[in-house]
Amino acid sequence: MEPARKAFARNLTGRGFRPAAGIELAALGPNAGLIGAADLSRVSSRIR
């Protein structure tokens, strides 16, 4: 994970002016991003 954190910090736009997001392993496994995207879509469709 450390190489990914270093690369992210090195390439972050506006670094030094805002905190960097943390980079962690997905606790819910490889489908966590898909589940999060689906939930975001579900919630945002209710707002419109």
C-alpha positions in Angstrom: 0.0 0.0 0.0 2.9 2.4 0.7 3.9 2.8 -3.0 0.2 3.7 -3.8 0.1 6.2 -1.0 3.4 7.9 -2.0 2.3 8.1 -5.7 -1.1 9.6 -4.7 0.6 12.2 -2.4 3.1 13.1 -5.2 0.4 13.6 -7.8 -2.4 15.2 -5.7 -3.5 18.5 -7.2 -3.4 21.2 -4.5 -1.3 19.2 -2.1 -0.2 21.4 0.8 -3.5 23.3 0.6 -5.8 20.5 1.7 -5.6 17.2 3.5 -5.0 14.1 1.4 -7.6 11.4 1.4 -6.5 8.2 3.1 -5.8 5.1 1.0 -6.8 1.8 2.7 -7.6 -1.7 1.6 -11.3 -2.3 1.0 -12.8 -3.8 4.1 -15.8 -5.3 2.1 -13.6 -7.0 -0.5 -13.3 -6.5 -4.2 -16.9 -5.6 -4.8 -16.9 -2.7 -2.3 -16.5 -0.1 -5.0 -19.3 -1.5 -7.0 -21.6 -1.6 -4.0 -20.7 2.0 -3.1 -21.3 3.2 -6.7 -24.7 1.5 -6.8 -25.7 3.0 -3.5 -24.6 6.5 -4.6 -26.7 6.1 -7.8 -29.7 4.9 -5.7 -29.5 7.9 -3.3 -28.8 10.5 -6.0 -31.8 9.3 -8.1 -34.1 10.0 -5.2 -32.9 13.6 -4.9 -33.7 14.5 -8.6 
